[in-house]
Every structure is written in structure tokens, then in C-alpha cells.
Amino acid sequence: MNLKRVLTLRTIVATSAGLTLACSSFVAAVQVAGFLAGDSSWLAILIGGMLCLAGAACFSELNGRLPSAAGIRLYFSRAFNDRTALVVSLLYMLVVMSVVGTESYVLGNVLSAVMPAVSPLIWIVAMLVAATAMNLRGIKIAGVFQDLITYGLMASLFILSLIAFHRTGFHLTTPFHPGGVGGLISAVAVGVFLYVGFEWVTPLAEEVTDSRLISRGMLLAVGLLSVLYAMFTVAMTATTPRAELLASAIPQMVFARHLLGMPGEIWMVAVSLGASITTFNAGLISVSRFVYASAREHVLPPVFSRLSMRFFTPWVAVLTVFVIGLVVSVLVFITRRYLVLVNLAAAMESLVYALAGLAVIMLRRKYPDAPCSYRIKGGIFIPALTVLVFAVLAVSVVLDSPPVGAYLAAGLLLCWWYVGHVVPRLKQKYQVRRRVRRRPVVEPVDSTGCEKT
């Protein structure tokens, strides 16, 4: 039984953008502005967007060579080796799921600000359950929902930005003077978080009507988000005191209150709810497909590869992602260490993008004549630039936040142990089951050596 090919470009763009367009993105956007002077945050955000476009181009070529639900695990396996690919992809999957914790914390603060009588955890559970139910019913239903909410969010943020610019008379103070180079580098490094997850649309390669749509969708999503994030961040800092934004875990609500009062708060609650549920929904869509593909290739227990007979969805993988997301959300809600996860995701994202650029170079050398539906123009310039820039950004994040380096090291050791000790046993069990299934059935015989009838 295979996954159904029903997704179009519209849903690929919505899923890629929806994975990044989250409540936690507003927190990261304000952190970017905090590193820079004046209204120059747009510079760091657009630079980050252009760098992520280079990363998207690398992922597009990798997907063009190897369109599969296995995504980066397959890309890195062919380019490097199985162990490296498994360690990096498993750690990356865990980090992406941990972003749900940051998202839940920010959303909980939004809802408690306007509805203190209702526990934020109730809203978080409700949204996770709703997104899970839609994913269990089928990818097409989840995809249509993703389209409606994501494009509605984009329109809302664009309109709010225009209202804010109108309030300032479309006049900005020092938009071209970010300050020191060190601050700009740090701002770009954190700004990468704004685009975290756009490439997780690659696991949908087996459910699109044409695998080339993955490449187009990623590039369009990053381009649209670059403009939208730049506008909205500048709008926030131009109309709201920066100290208030930086001191709050829900800067978008502070901005909306300054801009439109109570109507602005209500509007921003709706935007925040939509942003969170699109992240939950898109995460369930993409990460569950990666879990499904990993189990299908005997990296995870085979139970995760089960498909619904009715809806053709990997229901065990979907439910597993739901449970992990809920547990992480509760832990972050209790500890309130959400900014560590923002930096952790930015560092991991930068590391994976650097490896993606290197994978493109390696695969071109190993398989120069292999078919590829998308190829980056200009030789190895863009892949090499991607490797260099994102490696520097990863180091920059770790140096600015030492706990991030410790968490990454612990995660790498855990995944290395799992790949070295658990995966070989899973593969061995699969081989045993395969030999048993292939063993011929021998009919019982009587004492004369003749088959019994």
C-alpha cells in the first residue's frame, strides 16, 4: 500500500510556509531587532531569507535527485554514509518537534492574556487533537485546511503591517544603519529561525502530483516569508517601544494593543491561534511522513510504517508525533525555557543547511550522470556558499548561547548510540522475518516417505 498523490503547488507552499509561520516566529523577529539599531531589522531578515533561498535551492536539487518521504535521511545517506545520515536526521526530527514546545508556550501566554479563566493547556491540547484528527482523516483534508489558514495569516500580517506604516506616515528612522557587524551576524543567525522547517515539505514528495512541485513550493514559500517577516518586524519596532517588545513573551500582542487597542488584541489572538495550528498541522503532516519512511526502511520499529486502509495515512506515526508534541509542550510550559529552543532550532537548522550544500557537491561528484529534475545553476558556487555561511551561523549561535552547544552534543550522543545499538537490531529482526516468510512450506510425510493426503 502506498501514499496517495493528491497534493498541488498551492498546498506545498502553504505547508512549507506554515511550518515556519508560527507564534514563536514573532519572538524570534523581536530578538533579531534587538541586535540592531533603528528600523534596520529588515536587513537581517532579508539576508537570512536570501541565505535560506540558497538552502532551499540545495534541498530542491536533492529532492530532484531523490524524491522520497525519507527526505534528508536519504540525501545524506547517499552523499555521506548511513550512520551520519541517521544520526543527523533523527536529531533534526527531535529538534523540529521540540519547536512545538516553544510554540505552545507562546500561544499559552497569548490566550492567558485575553482569557485568564481558561487554562492555556486546554487550548494547546484542543488544537493538537484537532490537527491530529484532520491528519488521520487524510492528507487532502489536512492540506485544504493548511491552505485556508496559512494564506489567511499571510493576508492578516500584510494588512496589519500596512496599518502600522500608515500610522508612522510611512517614515522609518535609520533603516539602513544596523550598527556593528557583530550584531548583524548575530541577528542573521537568529533570523534563520524565522524560516525553520521550510524544507520539511520534502517528505511529501510521494504525495504530490508532480515531484518538481516540492522545489517550486519551497522557493516560493521562503520568498514570500522573507518579504512578510521583514515588513511585520519593522512595523512592530516602528510603532511600539522596543523595550516592551523585548521584555514580553508575546510581543505580537503588545504590538497589536499599541496599534489598534482591544480590536487589535482580538485580531492578534486569531492570528496567533491560526499560526499555532498551522505549525502543529504542517508539523504533523511532514514529521509523521518522515517517521513513516524511517520505519519503512527499518530505522524505527515497523509499527510506525502502518497505513490506514481507509484514508492511506500513516496513523501510528501521526499519533506518535501528537504524543511527543504534547509532552514537549507541557515540559516547556512548566520550565519556561522557550528561548533555548529558539536558539537550538536555529543552530540545528544552520547545521543541516550546511550539510545539504555539501551533499549537493558530493552527489554531483559521485553520480554526475544521475537524472535530476532540478539543478542549481552556476556550478558549485551556491552549494559552497551555503556550506560556508551556515557553518559560520551555527557556530555563532552556539557561542552566543553555550547551553545550545551542550544540548546539541547530548542529542548527537543519544542519536549516535541509537543508530549504533538499536538500528542494527531492528534490521536484523527484519531479515529474520523476511527469511521466515520466504521459507518453503514442507508437507508432512508418512513413514513410507510419501506425502500424506
N, C-alpha and C positions, 0 to 999 in steps of 0.2 A: 504494500500500500504506500502511495506517495502523497506528498503535499499537493494542493490544488493551485494551479497557475491562474490567478484571478486579479492580481494587483496591477494598477496602472501607474503612470508617472505622477499623477495628482496625489495618490496615496503615498508613493515613495518620498516625495518632497515633504508631505505632511508628517510622515513618520520620522524622517531624518531631522526635520526642524523640531518636531515635538519632543524628541529625546533631549534636545538642548534647551528648549524654551520652557524653563521651569522657574518656580518661585526663588530657588536658590541662585538663579542667574542674576536676579536683581541685587542680591547681597554681593555677589562677585563683581558686578558692574560698579557698585559703590566703592568696593575695595580698590578697583582699578583707578577710579577717580581720586581716591585718597593718596595715591602715589604721585600724582601730577598736579601742576599748578593751573589756575584759571579754568577755562572751559575746554581743555585740551584732551579730555578723556577719549574723545572720538579718534584721535590719532592712534592711541594704543589699541583700541578696539578694531579699527580698520586694519592696522598692521597684523594683529592677531588673526583677523579674518582672512587676509591675503596669505598668511602662512598656512592657515588651515585649508585654504583652497589648494595650496601646493600639496598638503597632506591628502586632501580629497582626490586630487589627480593621481597620486600614488595608489590609493585604495581603488580608484577606478580602473587603473591598469591591472592591478592584482585581481580584481573581480572579473575583468575582461579575459584574463588568462584562466582563472579557476573559479567560475561561478558556482558557489556551493553554500549550503546552510552552515557549513563548518567555519566559514569566514577566515579570520586571521589565523586560526589553528592550522588550516590547510596551507595558507600562503607561507607562513613561517616554516612549516614542516618541509615544504619543497625548497625553500630558499636556504634554510639553515639545517636543522635536524629535528627529529621528532621530539626529543626531550626539551629543547629550548622552546619549541613551538607550544608544547603542552603547558610548560611552566608559565610562560608569559600570558597565554590565552586564558588559563584558569585564574591567574591573579587578576587579570584585566576584568574578567567577568565578575569577580568578587567586588572589585573596586566600583564598577559601574552599578552593581546592585546596592552598594553602600551609599551611593548618591541619593537613593530613595530616603535614607535616614535624614540627610540634610534637608531634603525637600519636605519631609514630614514635619520636621522641627519648625521650619519657616512657616509652613501652612498652619500649624497649630497656633503659632503666635498671631497670625493674621485673624484666625477665627476667634481666638480668645479675646482679641481686641474689640470685636463687634458683638460677639455672642458669648459672654463670660459664663452664662448658665449651662452651656453645653460643653462637655469635655472635648478638647481637641482630638483626643484619641478616638472618639466615636466617629468623627468626620473622616479621620485617616483610614480607619477600618472600613467604613462605608464605601469610600472611594476605591480602595483596593479590592473590595468584594465586587463592586460594580464593574471595574475594569477586568477582573478575572472572569466574571460571568460572561462578559462580551467575548473575551478571547476563547473561552470554552465553546461558545456557540459557533465560532468560525472566523477565519481571518477577514472575510469580506465585510462582515458586520463591524468588527473592530476597526477595519480600515476606513469605512464610511464615517464612523464616529470620530476617528482621528482627523479626517479631512475637515469636518464641520467645526470642531473645537479649535484646531490649530490655525486655520485661516481666519476664524473669528477673533482669536487672540492677536494675530498679527495686525488685523484692522484696528482693534481697540488700542494697541500700543502706538500705532501710527497716528491715530486721531488725538490721543492724549498728548503726544509729543507736539503736534501742531498747535494745540490749545496752549501748551506751555510756552512755545516760541512766540505765539501771538501776545501772550502776557508780557513778554520781555521786549516786544517790538521787533522781534527777530534780530536782536542785537546781542552779541556774545562778547565777553571780556577775555582778551588774550587767548583766543582759540588755537593759536599756533606756537605757544610758548609753554611746553610741558615741564620745563625745569631741567634738572640734571639727567645725564644719560643713565645713571644707575636706577633712578626712579622709573624712567621709561622702560628699561629692560624688565624690572620687577612688575610693572603694570602690564606689559605684554604677556609675561609668564602667567600671571593670574588671569588675564583676559582670555587665555586659551580655554579656561574652564567654561567660559560662555558657550563654547562650541562642543563641550564634552558629549560624546555619544553619537555625533552625526554619522560616523562610519558603521555604527551598529545596525544600519539598514542592510548591510551586505549579507547577513544571514537570511534575508528574504529572497535571495537570488533564485531559489527553487519555487517561488510562489508568484513571480512577476510574469506578465505575458511575454516580455522580452528582457533577457538578462542585461541588455545595454541600458535599460531604464534606470538601473541602480546607479550607474556613473552619472547620468544626467541629473538624477534626483539629488544626489549628494552635492554636486556642484551648485545647483540652483538653490538648495537649502542654505548652504554656507553663504552664498552671495546675498540672499535676502536677509538672513540674520545679521550679517555684517552691517548693513545699512540700518536695519531696525534697532539693533543694540546701540549703535553709535548715536542715533537720534534720541533714543529714550534716555540714555545715560546723561547726555548733555542737557536734555530737558530737565531731568531731576536736579542736577547740580546748579543749573541756571536759575531755578525758581525756588529752591529750598536750601536753607543753610547746611553746608556740608557737614558741620559738626553733628547736627541732628541725624543726618543720614548715616554717618559712620557709627554713631552710638546705638543705632537701632538694629534689631534682628529682622525687622520688616520695613526696610527703607521705602519700598513702593507705597506702603500705607501712609507714611509720613509725607511723601511727595503728593499723594492724592488729596490728603487733608489740606495741605497748603494750597493746592491748585483749585479745588472745587468744593472744599468743605465736606459735609455729610454725603451729598450725592457722589463726590469723588471717592469717598471711602467705600460706598456701596458698589460703585463700578469696579474699584480695585479688588474688592473681595471676590466679585465674579471672575475677574481676570486671574486672580491667584488660584481660585478653585479650578478654573479651566487649565491653567498652566500645570498645576499639580497632576490633574487627572490625565492630561496628555502625556506627561512624563511617565506616570505609572502604566498607562496603556501601551505606549510605544516601547517601554522597557519590557513589559510582559511579552509583547509581540516578538521583539528581537532576541532578548536573552533566552527566552524559552526555546526559540529555534536553535540557538547555539547549544543549549543543554541537550536538546533532542539529537542534533547532529553528533555531538560528542559521545552520547550513549550509543548511537547507531554505529559509531566507529570504535566502540569498546573502551573508551576513555573514562566513561562514567557507567554505573550499573545499568544493565539492559532495560530495567523498568522505565527509565526516563525516555526511552525511544518508542513507547507505546502511543499509538494514534487512535483517536476516536473513530469508530466505524461509521458514525453518522455525520460528523462535522469535519473529519480529516484534520483534526488539531492535535498537537502533542499534549494531551490533557495532564499527564503526570508532570511533565516539565513546567507547564503553566502553574499548576498548584504548588509546585516546589518553589518557584520564583516568588509566588504570593506569600508563602510562609516565611521565606528568608527576608523579603522586603518588610514584612510586618515585624519580625524580631528586631531587625536593624533599626526600624523606625522607633520602636519602644526604647531601645538602648540609647539612641541619640536624644530622645525626648527626656530621658532621665538624667543623662550626663551633660547635655547641652554643649557637647564638643563638636559643633557643626562646622566651624571654620577649619578644623583639622582635616575634615573630609573634603572640603573645597580644595585645599592645597594638595591633598593626597590624590584627588582625581586629576588635578592639573598636572602634577608630576608624572602620574602613570600615563596620562594621555600623551604628554610630550615624549615619553619613552617609547610608547607604541608607534607614534608617528615617525620617530627617528628610525625605528626598526622597519617600518613599512617602506620608507625610502630606500633603505639598504636592501630590503627584499626585492624591490623592483630591479635594482642594479644586479643583484645575484641571479635572479631568474633570467634576465636578459643574457647573461653570460652562459648560464647552464643550458638554457633552451632557446637559442636565438631564432629558431625557425618555428617555434610553437605558435599555434593560432591565437590571436588576441583581438577581441572586438573593440578595444580602446587602447591606444598607445600615446603616451605623453610625447609631445614634440620637443625638439631641441636637445636630443641626446640625453645625457645623464645629468644635465645642469639642474633641473628641478628636483629629481630624486636626491642628488648630492646636497643641494641646498636644504632640503627637508631634513636630511640626516644631521647636518651641522647645526642648523638653527634650533631644532627641537631637542637635540642633546644638550645644548647650552641652556635652554629654558628649563629642562628637567633638573639640571644641576643647580640653577638659580633658585628654583622653588625649594629644593632640599636645603640649601644653605640658608635661605630666609626662614625656614621652619624645620629645625632639626628633628622634631618628633615624626615628621613625614618620612624622613630617611629611615628612622627606626621601624616604623610600621611597614614600609616597603621591604626592608630587609627581612622582617619577621614573615611577611607574606610570601616572599620568594623562598625562604627556607621551608615553610609549610608546603607550598606547591611542589618544591623540589622533592621533598620526602614523599608526597602523594604519588608523583609521577614515577619515582624510583621504586616504591614498595607496593602500592595499591594497583596501579595500572597494569603491571606485568601479571598480577594475579587475575585481574579481570580478563585480560587477553587469553591467559591460559585456560580459564574456565570456558571461554567461548570456543576455543579449539577443541576442548574435550567434548562439549555439547555437539559441535559440528561433526566430530568423528563418530559419535554415538548415532546421530541422525543418518549418517552415510553407511553405517554398518548393515550388511545384508541380513535379512531375516532368514534363519535356518529352520526348515520344517522338522518337527520331531520324527524320529525313525524308530521302528520296532527292532527286535533282537536279530532279525534277518538282514538288517541294513536297508530295508525298504521304507519308503515314506508311509506314514500312517494316513489312512483315508477317513 
